[in-house]
Amino acid sequence: MEQKSTNNFLGCLPKAVFLNLLIGAAALLLGILLGGPKIYISLTSAIITFCFLLILYIAITWWSIWALAKAGKNGTFVATGPYALTRNPMYAAIIFILNPALGILFRSWLLILAVLPIYFFWRICVRNEETNALATKFGQAYSDYMKTTPRFFPNLRKINRILFYGAAGILIFLISFISLNSSALYLRWVVWETNGEITYDKPVPKKALFPSLSMSETADLSNQSALTFEDVYPANPSLPIAETRAASYNDSPDSIIISRLDIHTPLVMASGTTQGQLNEALNQGAILYPGSALPGQAGEVVISGHSSVFPWVKTQYGQVFTLLDKLQVGDTVSLVYNHRQYDYQITGQEVLNPNQVKIFETDQPLLKMITCWPIGTSAKRLVVYGELIK
């Protein structure tokens, strides 16, 4: 916050705070009326993040007040502490820390996006009600200060070149990562109300998330893939084969059904384990990995699917397993195979290195679902386990 004249100590603070609250309230109200978009995180995660940002906001505010109290007792010009980095550290903390913190607490994307108009209102208020008054009071010293010190954003290049280029690199990476994985990230982080209610521990069904299945369906094939699906375990035709368990009849084509995630996707066979063969199959749906057991048989049924793909990959199934980690112990996953439905109950999940993922021999009919993890990378594998119950 810039130093205030004696006759106008608070400067534009009351007006700017009022406008800030007005815009924030409007964003929250609009979110209620539209039913979103809401940030798809749990309340616990929202509170923890809010508290962290609130502590940061309080620290910057007290640092600014301390600098003013220490150097400005006699009404002298203050350009030390946080004021050496930015002319308005307290205002910047309100705009870029406190507002997003409240947006996360209320789980409102609109409140976070409202930071942009809030910033411009603060900027206008400061320019119209403080800048000229301070320039008149402190003269050339303040004019020189304005030339070297940004209004809200610290000049990282001036502070430390390594810090500047590091921050620039991170920004470029984030923009690229979000652009290339926008569909999957939207699915993971954005949720809308259904019938006036949001359940954060259960994904809200998305309209036409994956196309409906039909016997005559043909998928758009592509040999490209956003993520490298490594051949981390070989086909194993020597797995023990048991009698197929009794299963209910289902006239649907081969498919995987996960009600919790609103997934009803084709279950396809990969023609082999080469990179191209796996990618081609993954672009048609979820794949039954070559060498694994068949649904209902003793052994591990291994199902793989995309968690994200690049925008130029022409497939309708690029986000089949984006929300796979949202499955909980006790949830049911159904596999329709040869017009028989086999229900598996989820028993757990873990994240492994690619070379740790294997097909294990077992006499039990088990399910193992695998996808690249985290979203947008192939560094790890998310593995979700289940056992046959019907």
MARROTI-185661 format. One record per residue (C-alpha): residue in three letters; chain; residue number from 1; x, y, z. Coordinates in steps of 0.05 Angstrom, whole numbers, plus 32768, in hexadecimal, padded with zeros to 4 digits. Example, Ala and Ser with C-alpha at 12.3 -4.5 7.8 and 13.67 -1.06 7.14 Angstrom:
+------+-------+-----+------+-------+------+
| rest | kette |  nr | east | north |   up |
+------+-------+-----+------+-------+------+
|  ALA |     A |   1 | 80F6 |  7FA6 | 809C |
|  SER |     A |   2 | 8111 |  7FEB | 808F |
+------+-------+-----+------+-------+------+
END
This chain:
+------+-------+-----+------+-------+------+
| rest | kette |  nr | east | north |   up |
+------+-------+-----+------+-------+------+
|  MET |     A |   1 | 8000 |  8000 | 8000 |
|  GLU |     A |   2 | 801C |  8044 | 7FED |
|  GLN |     A |   3 | 8028 |  8077 | 8024 |
|  LYS |     A |   4 | 7FEC |  80A2 | 8033 |
|  SER |     A |   5 | 7FE8 |  80ED | 803E |
|  THR |     A |   6 | 7FD5 |  8103 | 8083 |
|  ASN |     A |   7 | 7F91 |  811B | 806D |
|  ASN |     A |   8 | 7F81 |  80DB | 8047 |
|  PHE |     A |   9 | 7FA3 |  80A3 | 806D |
|  LEU |     A |  10 | 7F7A |  806A | 8051 |
|  GLY |     A |  11 | 7F7E |  8082 | 8009 |
|  CYS |     A |  12 | 7F55 |  8058 | 7FDA |
|  LEU |     A |  13 | 7F52 |  801C | 8009 |
|  PRO |     A |  14 | 7F08 |  8023 | 801F |
|  LYS |     A |  15 | 7EEF |  802D | 7FD8 |
|  ALA |     A |  16 | 7F1A |  7FF6 | 7FBB |
|  VAL |     A |  17 | 7F08 |  7FC4 | 7FF1 |
|  PHE |     A |  18 | 7EBE |  7FD3 | 7FE6 |
|  LEU |     A |  19 | 7EC4 |  7FC8 | 7F9B |
|  ASN |     A |  20 | 7EEC |  7F89 | 7FA8 |
|  LEU |     A |  21 | 7EB5 |  7F6E | 7FD5 |
|  LEU |     A |  22 | 7E80 |  7F81 | 7FA3 |
|  ILE |     A |  23 | 7EA1 |  7F5D | 7F69 |
|  GLY |     A |  24 | 7EB0 |  7F20 | 7F94 |
|  ALA |     A |  25 | 7E68 |  7F1C | 7FAD |
|  ALA |     A |  26 | 7E4F |  7F22 | 7F65 |
|  ALA |     A |  27 | 7E7D |  7EE9 | 7F50 |
|  LEU |     A |  28 | 7E64 |  7EBD | 7F88 |
|  LEU |     A |  29 | 7E1B |  7ECD | 7F7A |
|  LEU |     A |  30 | 7E24 |  7EBF | 7F30 |
|  GLY |     A |  31 | 7E44 |  7E7D | 7F41 |
|  ILE |     A |  32 | 7E08 |  7E6A | 7F6C |
|  LEU |     A |  33 | 7DD7 |  7E7D | 7F35 |
|  LEU |     A |  34 | 7DFE |  7E57 | 7EFF |
|  GLY |     A |  35 | 7E0E |  7E1C | 7F2C |
|  GLY |     A |  36 | 7E59 |  7E25 | 7F21 |
|  PRO |     A |  37 | 7E8D |  7E1F | 7F0A |
|  LYS |     A |  38 | 7EA6 |  7E05 | 7F4D |
|  ILE |     A |  39 | 7EEC |  7DEF | 7F5E |
|  TYR |     A |  40 | 7EEC |  7DA4 | 7F64 |
|  ILE |     A |  41 | 7F11 |  7D9B | 7FA6 |
|  SER |     A |  42 | 7EFA |  7D83 | 7FEB |
|  LEU |     A |  43 | 7EE8 |  7DB3 | 8022 |
|  THR |     A |  44 | 7F24 |  7D9D | 804A |
|  SER |     A |  45 | 7F54 |  7DAC | 8011 |
|  ALA |     A |  46 | 7F32 |  7DEF | 8006 |
|  ILE |     A |  47 | 7F39 |  7E03 | 8050 |
|  ILE |     A |  48 | 7F82 |  7DEE | 8054 |
|  THR |     A |  49 | 7F94 |  7E15 | 8015 |
|  PHE |     A |  50 | 7F6C |  7E52 | 802D |
|  CYS |     A |  51 | 7F91 |  7E51 | 8070 |
|  PHE |     A |  52 | 7FD5 |  7E4E | 804E |
|  LEU |     A |  53 | 7FC4 |  7E89 | 8021 |
|  LEU |     A |  54 | 7FA6 |  7EB0 | 805B |
|  ILE |     A |  55 | 7FE6 |  7EA8 | 8083 |
|  LEU |     A |  56 | 800D |  7EC2 | 8047 |
|  TYR |     A |  57 | 7FDE |  7EFD | 8040 |
|  ILE |     A |  58 | 7FE4 |  7F0F | 808A |
|  ALA |     A |  59 | 8030 |  7F09 | 8087 |
|  ILE |     A |  60 | 8035 |  7F3A | 804C |
|  THR |     A |  61 | 8004 |  7F6A | 806D |
|  TRP |     A |  62 | 8029 |  7F6C | 80AF |
|  TRP |     A |  63 | 806C |  7F72 | 808B |
|  SER |     A |  64 | 8050 |  7FAF | 8066 |
|  ILE |     A |  65 | 8034 |  7FCE | 80A6 |
|  TRP |     A |  66 | 8075 |  7FC2 | 80CB |
|  ALA |     A |  67 | 809D |  7FE4 | 8093 |
|  LEU |     A |  68 | 806E |  8020 | 8095 |
|  ALA |     A |  69 | 8072 |  8025 | 80E0 |
|  LYS |     A |  70 | 80BD |  801F | 80E1 |
|  ALA |     A |  71 | 80D0 |  8050 | 80AA |
|  GLY |     A |  72 | 8094 |  807D | 80A7 |
|  LYS |     A |  73 | 808D |  8097 | 80EE |
|  ASN |     A |  74 | 809B |  80DF | 80D8 |
|  GLY |     A |  75 | 8074 |  80DB | 8097 |
|  THR |     A |  76 | 80B2 |  80CD | 806F |
|  PHE |     A |  77 | 80B2 |  80A7 | 802D |
|  VAL |     A |  78 | 80B3 |  805B | 8036 |
|  ALA |     A |  79 | 80D6 |  8031 | 8001 |
|  THR |     A |  80 | 80F1 |  7FF8 | 802C |
|  GLY |     A |  81 | 80D8 |  7FB2 | 803D |
|  PRO |     A |  82 | 80A0 |  7F9B | 800F |
|  TYR |     A |  83 | 809C |  7FE2 | 7FF3 |
|  ALA |     A |  84 | 80DF |  7FD6 | 7FD2 |
|  LEU |     A |  85 | 80BE |  7F9F | 7FA9 |
|  THR |     A |  86 | 807A |  7FBE | 7F99 |
|  ARG |     A |  87 | 8058 |  8001 | 7FA7 |
|  ASN |     A |  88 | 8019 |  7FDF | 7FC1 |
|  PRO |     A |  89 | 802B |  7F9F | 7FE6 |
|  MET |     A |  90 | 7FED |  7F9E | 8012 |
|  TYR |     A |  91 | 7FBF |  7FAB | 7FD7 |
|  ALA |     A |  92 | 7FE3 |  7F75 | 7FAE |
|  ALA |     A |  93 | 7FD9 |  7F44 | 7FE6 |
|  ILE |     A |  94 | 7F8E |  7F51 | 7FE8 |
|  ILE |     A |  95 | 7F87 |  7F4B | 7F9C |
|  PHE |     A |  96 | 7FB3 |  7F0F | 7F8D |
|  ILE |     A |  97 | 7FB4 |  7EE8 | 7FCF |
|  LEU |     A |  98 | 7F76 |  7EF6 | 7FF8 |
|  ASN |     A |  99 | 7F45 |  7EF5 | 7FBE |
|  PRO |     A | 100 | 7F5D |  7EB2 | 7FA2 |
|  ALA |     A | 101 | 7F5F |  7E96 | 7FE9 |
|  LEU |     A | 102 | 7F15 |  7EA7 | 7FF1 |
|  GLY |     A | 103 | 7F07 |  7E8A | 7FAC |
|  ILE |     A | 104 | 7F26 |  7E48 | 7FC2 |
|  LEU |     A | 105 | 7F01 |  7E49 | 8004 |
|  PHE |     A | 106 | 7EBE |  7E52 | 7FE1 |
|  ARG |     A | 107 | 7ED6 |  7E24 | 7FA9 |
|  SER |     A | 108 | 7EC2 |  7E57 | 7F75 |
|  TRP |     A | 109 | 7EE6 |  7E5E | 7F33 |
|  LEU |     A | 110 | 7EC0 |  7E9E | 7F24 |
|  LEU |     A | 111 | 7EDB |  7EBF | 7F63 |
|  ILE |     A | 112 | 7F22 |  7EAD | 7F4E |
|  LEU |     A | 113 | 7F15 |  7EC7 | 7F08 |
|  ALA |     A | 114 | 7EF9 |  7F07 | 7F27 |
|  VAL |     A | 115 | 7F40 |  7F18 | 7F3C |
|  LEU |     A | 116 | 7F4B |  7F36 | 7EF7 |
|  PRO |     A | 117 | 7F14 |  7F6C | 7EFA |
|  ILE |     A | 118 | 7F25 |  7F76 | 7F44 |
|  TYR |     A | 119 | 7F6D |  7F85 | 7F31 |
|  PHE |     A | 120 | 7F59 |  7FBA | 7EFE |
|  PHE |     A | 121 | 7F29 |  7FDC | 7F30 |
|  TRP |     A | 122 | 7F61 |  7FDF | 7F64 |
|  ARG |     A | 123 | 7F90 |  7FFB | 7F30 |
|  ILE |     A | 124 | 7F60 |  8032 | 7F1C |
|  CYS |     A | 125 | 7F51 |  8044 | 7F65 |
|  VAL |     A | 126 | 7F9B |  8049 | 7F76 |
|  ARG |     A | 127 | 7FAC |  8073 | 7F39 |
|  ASN |     A | 128 | 7F72 |  80A3 | 7F43 |
|  GLU |     A | 129 | 7F75 |  80AD | 7F8E |
|  GLU |     A | 130 | 7FBC |  80A0 | 7FA5 |
|  THR |     A | 131 | 7FF1 |  80A8 | 7F6F |
|  ASN |     A | 132 | 7FEA |  80F2 | 7F63 |
|  ALA |     A | 133 | 7FE3 |  8102 | 7FAD |
|  LEU |     A | 134 | 8023 |  80DC | 7FBE |
|  ALA |     A | 135 | 8049 |  80FB | 7F83 |
|  THR |     A | 136 | 8034 |  8140 | 7F9C |
|  LYS |     A | 137 | 8049 |  8131 | 7FE3 |
|  PHE |     A | 138 | 808C |  810F | 7FD6 |
|  GLY |     A | 139 | 809F |  812F | 7F93 |
|  GLN |     A | 140 | 80D8 |  8114 | 7F69 |
|  ALA |     A | 141 | 80E9 |  80DD | 7F9B |
|  TYR |     A | 142 | 80A6 |  80BD | 7F90 |
|  SER |     A | 143 | 80A9 |  80C7 | 7F44 |
|  ASP |     A | 144 | 80EC |  80A2 | 7F43 |
|  TYR |     A | 145 | 80CE |  806C | 7F70 |
|  MET |     A | 146 | 8095 |  8062 | 7F40 |
|  LYS |     A | 147 | 80C5 |  8058 | 7F06 |
|  THR |     A | 148 | 80EC |  8021 | 7F29 |
|  THR |     A | 149 | 80B6 |  7FFE | 7F53 |
|  PRO |     A | 150 | 8079 |  7FDB | 7F35 |
|  ARG |     A | 151 | 8033 |  7FEA | 7F50 |
|  PHE |     A | 152 | 801E |  7FA3 | 7F62 |
|  PHE |     A | 153 | 804D |  7F6F | 7F44 |
|  PRO |     A | 154 | 8095 |  7F6B | 7F5E |
|  ASN |     A | 155 | 80CA |  7F70 | 7F27 |
|  LEU |     A | 156 | 80E8 |  7F2B | 7F2E |
|  ARG |     A | 157 | 811D |  7F3A | 7EFA |
|  LYS |     A | 158 | 8135 |  7F74 | 7F25 |
|  ILE |     A | 159 | 8134 |  7F4A | 7F64 |
|  ASN |     A | 160 | 8157 |  7F0D | 7F49 |
|  ARG |     A | 161 | 8162 |  7EF7 | 7F01 |
|  ILE |     A | 162 | 8161 |  7EAD | 7F13 |
|  LEU |     A | 163 | 811E |  7EB7 | 7F37 |
|  PHE |     A | 164 | 8103 |  7EDD | 7EFB |
|  TYR |     A | 165 | 8116 |  7EA9 | 7EC7 |
|  GLY |     A | 166 | 80FF |  7E71 | 7EF5 |
|  ALA |     A | 167 | 80BB |  7E91 | 7EFE |
|  ALA |     A | 168 | 80B6 |  7E9E | 7EB3 |
|  GLY |     A | 169 | 80C6 |  7E56 | 7EA5 |
|  ILE |     A | 170 | 8092 |  7E3D | 7ED6 |
|  LEU |     A | 171 | 805E |  7E6C | 7EB8 |
|  ILE |     A | 172 | 806D |  7E54 | 7E71 |
|  PHE |     A | 173 | 8069 |  7E0B | 7E88 |
|  LEU |     A | 174 | 8026 |  7E16 | 7EAB |
|  ILE |     A | 175 | 8008 |  7E39 | 7E6F |
|  SER |     A | 176 | 801F |  7E01 | 7E41 |
|  PHE |     A | 177 | 800A |  7DCA | 7E70 |
|  ILE |     A | 178 | 7FC5 |  7DE6 | 7E7B |
|  SER |     A | 179 | 7FBB |  7DF2 | 7E30 |
|  LEU |     A | 180 | 7FD0 |  7DAB | 7E1E |
|  ASN |     A | 181 | 7FA7 |  7D8A | 7E54 |
|  SER |     A | 182 | 7F6C |  7DB9 | 7E59 |
|  SER |     A | 183 | 7F36 |  7D84 | 7E50 |
|  ALA |     A | 184 | 7F50 |  7D56 | 7E86 |
|  LEU |     A | 185 | 7F5F |  7D8F | 7EB6 |
|  TYR |     A | 186 | 7F19 |  7DAB | 7EAC |
|  LEU |     A | 187 | 7EFC |  7D67 | 7EBC |
|  ARG |     A | 188 | 7F26 |  7D62 | 7EFC |
|  TRP |     A | 189 | 7F1F |  7DA9 | 7F17 |
|  VAL |     A | 190 | 7EDC |  7DC4 | 7F00 |
|  VAL |     A | 191 | 7E99 |  7DAC | 7F1A |
|  TRP |     A | 192 | 7E51 |  7DC7 | 7F12 |
|  GLU |     A | 193 | 7E15 |  7DBF | 7F3F |
|  THR |     A | 194 | 7DE3 |  7D88 | 7F30 |
|  ASN |     A | 195 | 7D9C |  7D95 | 7F4A |
|  GLY |     A | 196 | 7DB7 |  7DCD | 7F76 |
|  GLU |     A | 197 | 7DEA |  7DA1 | 7F98 |
|  ILE |     A | 198 | 7E34 |  7D93 | 7F91 |
|  THR |     A | 199 | 7E53 |  7D54 | 7FAC |
|  TYR |     A | 200 | 7E9E |  7D5E | 7FB0 |
|  ASP |     A | 201 | 7EAF |  7D16 | 7FC0 |
|  LYS |     A | 202 | 7E8B |  7CFE | 7F82 |
|  PRO |     A | 203 | 7E96 |  7D1A | 7F3D |
|  VAL |     A | 204 | 7E59 |  7D3A | 7F1F |
|  PRO |     A | 205 | 7E45 |  7D17 | 7EDE |
|  LYS |     A | 206 | 7E5A |  7D3E | 7EA1 |
|  LYS |     A | 207 | 7E2A |  7D42 | 7E66 |
|  ALA |     A | 208 | 7E43 |  7D17 | 7E2D |
|  LEU |     A | 209 | 7E85 |  7D0C | 7E50 |
|  PHE |     A | 210 | 7E90 |  7CCF | 7E25 |
|  PRO |     A | 211 | 7E66 |  7CBA | 7DEA |
|  SER |     A | 212 | 7E2F |  7C86 | 7DF3 |
|  LEU |     A | 213 | 7E3F |  7C40 | 7DDD |
|  SER |     A | 214 | 7E1D |  7C1C | 7DA4 |
|  MET |     A | 215 | 7E29 |  7BDB | 7D7F |
|  SER |     A | 216 | 7E3A |  7C01 | 7D3F |
|  GLU |     A | 217 | 7E68 |  7C34 | 7D5F |
|  THR |     A | 218 | 7EAB |  7C42 | 7D3D |
|  ALA |     A | 219 | 7EE1 |  7C6A | 7D60 |
|  ASP |     A | 220 | 7F0D |  7C9F | 7D40 |
|  LEU |     A | 221 | 7F52 |  7C80 | 7D41 |
|  SER |     A | 222 | 7F94 |  7CA6 | 7D48 |
|  ASN |     A | 223 | 7FDA |  7C8C | 7D4E |
|  GLN |     A | 224 | 7FEE |  7CC9 | 7D78 |
|  SER |     A | 225 | 7FEB |  7CCB | 7DC3 |
|  ALA |     A | 226 | 7FF5 |  7D04 | 7DF4 |
|  LEU |     A | 227 | 8015 |  7CD8 | 7E28 |
|  THR |     A | 228 | 8048 |  7CA1 | 7E1E |
|  PHE |     A | 229 | 8028 |  7C60 | 7E34 |
|  GLU |     A | 230 | 8065 |  7C37 | 7E42 |
|  ASP |     A | 231 | 8068 |  7BED | 7E39 |
|  VAL |     A | 232 | 8074 |  7BE2 | 7E83 |
|  TYR |     A | 233 | 805D |  7B99 | 7E86 |
|  PRO |     A | 234 | 805D |  7B64 | 7E50 |
|  ALA |     A | 235 | 8023 |  7B3A | 7E38 |
|  ASN |     A | 236 | 801D |  7AFB | 7E62 |
|  PRO |     A | 237 | 7FF3 |  7AC5 | 7E40 |
|  SER |     A | 238 | 8006 |  7A93 | 7E76 |
|  LEU |     A | 239 | 7FD8 |  7AB1 | 7EAA |
|  PRO |     A | 240 | 7FAC |  7A7C | 7ECC |
|  ILE |     A | 241 | 7F67 |  7A7A | 7EAD |
|  ALA |     A | 242 | 7F2C |  7A68 | 7ED9 |
|  GLU |     A | 243 | 7EE3 |  7A5A | 7ECB |
|  THR |     A | 244 | 7EBE |  7A9A | 7EBB |
|  ARG |     A | 245 | 7E94 |  7AB2 | 7EF6 |
|  ALA |     A | 246 | 7E49 |  7AB5 | 7EEE |
|  ALA |     A | 247 | 7E36 |  7AFA | 7ED5 |
|  SER |     A | 248 | 7DF7 |  7B1F | 7EC2 |
|  TYR |     A | 249 | 7DE6 |  7B29 | 7E79 |
|  ASN |     A | 250 | 7DF2 |  7B6E | 7E5A |
|  ASP |     A | 251 | 7DE3 |  7B7B | 7E11 |
|  SER |     A | 252 | 7E14 |  7BB6 | 7E0E |
|  PRO |     A | 253 | 7E55 |  7BB0 | 7DE6 |
|  ASP |     A | 254 | 7E95 |  7BA4 | 7E0E |
|  SER |     A | 255 | 7E9C |  7BDF | 7E3D |
|  ILE |     A | 256 | 7EB3 |  7BF8 | 7E81 |
|  ILE |     A | 257 | 7E7F |  7C1A | 7EAD |
|  ILE |     A | 258 | 7E92 |  7C44 | 7EEA |
|  SER |     A | 259 | 7E54 |  7C64 | 7F06 |
|  ARG |     A | 260 | 7E78 |  7C91 | 7F38 |
|  LEU |     A | 261 | 7E9F |  7CB2 | 7F01 |
|  ASP |     A | 262 | 7E67 |  7CB1 | 7ECD |
|  ILE |     A | 263 | 7E91 |  7C86 | 7E9F |
|  HIS |     A | 264 | 7E74 |  7C56 | 7E6B |
|  THR |     A | 265 | 7EAC |  7C4A | 7E3A |
|  PRO |     A | 266 | 7EBD |  7C14 | 7E06 |
|  LEU |     A | 267 | 7EEA |  7BDC | 7E1E |
|  VAL |     A | 268 | 7F19 |  7BCC | 7DE5 |
|  MET |     A | 269 | 7F50 |  7B9A | 7DD8 |
|  ALA |     A | 270 | 7F95 |  7BB2 | 7DC5 |
|  SER |     A | 271 | 7FB2 |  7B8D | 7D8A |
|  GLY |     A | 272 | 7FF6 |  7B8A | 7DAD |
|  THR |     A | 273 | 8024 |  7BAB | 7DDF |
|  THR |     A | 274 | 804C |  7BD9 | 7DB1 |
|  GLN |     A | 275 | 8046 |  7C24 | 7DBC |
|  GLY |     A | 276 | 801D |  7C2E | 7D7D |
|  GLN |     A | 277 | 7FEE |  7BF4 | 7D8A |
|  LEU |     A | 278 | 7FE0 |  7C0C | 7DD1 |
|  ASN |     A | 279 | 7FD5 |  7C54 | 7DBC |
|  GLU |     A | 280 | 7FA5 |  7C3F | 7D84 |
|  ALA |     A | 281 | 7F7C |  7C16 | 7DB5 |
|  LEU |     A | 282 | 7F7D |  7C4C | 7DEC |
|  ASN |     A | 283 | 7F5F |  7C7D | 7DBA |
|  GLN |     A | 284 | 7F23 |  7C4E | 7DB2 |
|  GLY |     A | 285 | 7F12 |  7C49 | 7DFC |
|  ALA |     A | 286 | 7F2E |  7C24 | 7E39 |
|  ILE |     A | 287 | 7F59 |  7BE9 | 7E26 |
|  LEU |     A | 288 | 7F5C |  7BA2 | 7E41 |
|  TYR |     A | 289 | 7FA7 |  7B9A | 7E45 |
|  PRO |     A | 290 | 7FC3 |  7B5F | 7E1C |
|  GLY |     A | 291 | 7FD7 |  7B25 | 7E48 |
|  SER |     A | 292 | 7FAB |  7B36 | 7E82 |
|  ALA |     A | 293 | 7F70 |  7B0C | 7E98 |
|  LEU |     A | 294 | 7F2C |  7B14 | 7E78 |
|  PRO |     A | 295 | 7EF1 |  7B30 | 7EA1 |
|  GLY |     A | 296 | 7ED6 |  7AFC | 7ED2 |
|  GLN |     A | 297 | 7F14 |  7AD0 | 7ECD |
|  ALA |     A | 298 | 7F47 |  7AC1 | 7F03 |
|  GLY |     A | 299 | 7F81 |  7AF1 | 7EFE |
|  GLU |     A | 300 | 7F89 |  7B3B | 7EF6 |
|  VAL |     A | 301 | 7F5D |  7B5F | 7EC2 |
|  VAL |     A | 302 | 7F88 |  7B9B | 7EAF |
|  ILE |     A | 303 | 7F64 |  7BD7 | 7E92 |
|  SER |     A | 304 | 7F88 |  7C15 | 7E79 |
|  GLY |     A | 305 | 7F6E |  7C58 | 7E62 |
|  HIS |     A | 306 | 7F84 |  7C9F | 7E53 |
|  SER |     A | 307 | 7F86 |  7CD3 | 7E8B |
|  SER |     A | 308 | 7F93 |  7D0B | 7E58 |
|  VAL |     A | 309 | 7FA7 |  7D16 | 7E10 |
|  PHE |     A | 310 | 7FC2 |  7D4F | 7DE7 |
|  PRO |     A | 311 | 7F8D |  7D79 | 7DC3 |
|  TRP |     A | 312 | 7FA2 |  7D61 | 7D7F |
|  VAL |     A | 313 | 7F96 |  7D18 | 7D8F |
|  LYS |     A | 314 | 7F53 |  7D07 | 7D6F |
|  THR |     A | 315 | 7F32 |  7CDA | 7DA1 |
|  GLN |     A | 316 | 7EF2 |  7CDD | 7DCA |
|  TYR |     A | 317 | 7F12 |  7CB6 | 7E02 |
|  GLY |     A | 318 | 7F4C |  7CE3 | 7E17 |
|  GLN |     A | 319 | 7F33 |  7CED | 7E5E |
|  VAL |     A | 320 | 7F15 |  7CA8 | 7E6E |
|  PHE |     A | 321 | 7F3E |  7CA0 | 7EAE |
|  THR |     A | 322 | 7F49 |  7CE9 | 7EC0 |
|  LEU |     A | 323 | 7F21 |  7CE0 | 7F00 |
|  LEU |     A | 324 | 7F38 |  7C9A | 7F0F |
|  ASP |     A | 325 | 7F56 |  7CAE | 7F52 |
|  LYS |     A | 326 | 7F11 |  7CC4 | 7F69 |
|  LEU |     A | 327 | 7EFB |  7C7C | 7F70 |
|  GLN |     A | 328 | 7EF4 |  7C66 | 7FB8 |
|  VAL |     A | 329 | 7EF8 |  7C23 | 7FDB |
|  GLY |     A | 330 | 7EB4 |  7C01 | 7FD2 |
|  ASP |     A | 331 | 7EA3 |  7C21 | 7F8F |
|  THR |     A | 332 | 7E8D |  7BF3 | 7F57 |
|  VAL |     A | 333 | 7EAC |  7BEE | 7F12 |
|  SER |     A | 334 | 7E87 |  7BC3 | 7EDE |
|  LEU |     A | 335 | 7EA6 |  7BA2 | 7EA2 |
|  VAL |     A | 336 | 7E78 |  7B8B | 7E69 |
|  TYR |     A | 337 | 7E9A |  7B55 | 7E41 |
|  ASN |     A | 338 | 7E79 |  7B26 | 7E0F |
|  HIS |     A | 339 | 7E35 |  7B40 | 7E27 |
|  ARG |     A | 340 | 7E43 |  7B2C | 7E6F |
|  GLN |     A | 341 | 7E4C |  7B5F | 7EA6 |
|  TYR |     A | 342 | 7E81 |  7B55 | 7EDC |
|  ASP |     A | 343 | 7E80 |  7B83 | 7F19 |
|  TYR |     A | 344 | 7EC0 |  7B92 | 7F3E |
|  GLN |     A | 345 | 7EC5 |  7BB6 | 7F81 |
|  ILE |     A | 346 | 7EFD |  7BE8 | 7F8B |
|  THR |     A | 347 | 7F2E |  7BD3 | 7FC2 |
|  GLY |     A | 348 | 7F64 |  7C09 | 7FBD |
|  GLN |     A | 349 | 7F93 |  7C32 | 7F93 |
|  GLU |     A | 350 | 7FDC |  7C48 | 7F90 |
|  VAL |     A | 351 | 800C |  7C70 | 7F64 |
|  LEU |     A | 352 | 8048 |  7C48 | 7F48 |
|  ASN |     A | 353 | 8083 |  7C51 | 7F1B |
|  PRO |     A | 354 | 8076 |  7C35 | 7ED5 |
|  ASN |     A | 355 | 80A7 |  7BFB | 7EDF |
|  GLN |     A | 356 | 8082 |  7BE6 | 7F1F |
|  VAL |     A | 357 | 8041 |  7BD7 | 7EFA |
|  LYS |     A | 358 | 803D |  7B8C | 7EEC |
|  ILE |     A | 359 | 8009 |  7B57 | 7EDE |
|  PHE |     A | 360 | 800C |  7B27 | 7F19 |
|  GLU |     A | 361 | 7FF5 |  7ADF | 7F18 |
|  THR |     A | 362 | 7FBC |  7AD1 | 7F48 |
|  ASP |     A | 363 | 7F83 |  7AA1 | 7F50 |
|  GLN |     A | 364 | 7F54 |  7ADA | 7F63 |
|  PRO |     A | 365 | 7F2B |  7B01 | 7F2F |
|  LEU |     A | 366 | 7F47 |  7B47 | 7F38 |
|  LEU |     A | 367 | 7F44 |  7B8A | 7F14 |
|  LYS |     A | 368 | 7F7D |  7BBB | 7F08 |
|  MET |     A | 369 | 7F6F |  7BFE | 7EE6 |
|  ILE |     A | 370 | 7FAB |  7C27 | 7ED0 |
|  THR |     A | 371 | 7FB6 |  7C6D | 7EB5 |
|  CYS |     A | 372 | 7FF0 |  7C9E | 7EAD |
|  TRP |     A | 373 | 7FF9 |  7CCC | 7EE9 |
|  PRO |     A | 374 | 7FFA |  7D06 | 7EF9 |
|  ILE |     A | 375 | 7FCC |  7D21 | 7EC3 |
|  GLY |     A | 376 | 7FF4 |  7D3B | 7E88 |
|  THR |     A | 377 | 8031 |  7D10 | 7E97 |
|  SER |     A | 378 | 8046 |  7CC7 | 7E92 |
|  ALA |     A | 379 | 8076 |  7CCA | 7ECD |
|  LYS |     A | 380 | 804D |  7C9B | 7EF9 |
|  ARG |     A | 381 | 8013 |  7C6A | 7EF5 |
|  LEU |     A | 382 | 7FD3 |  7C6F | 7F1E |
|  VAL |     A | 383 | 7FBC |  7C28 | 7F2D |
|  VAL |     A | 384 | 7F76 |  7C19 | 7F48 |
|  TYR |     A | 385 | 7F67 |  7BD3 | 7F62 |
|  GLY |     A | 386 | 7F26 |  7BAC | 7F66 |
|  GLU |     A | 387 | 7F0B |  7B66 | 7F71 |
|  LEU |     A | 388 | 7ED2 |  7B41 | 7F4F |
|  ILE |     A | 389 | 7E91 |  7B41 | 7F77 |
|  LYS |     A | 390 | 7E5F |  7B2C | 7F42 |
+------+-------+-----+------+-------+------+
END
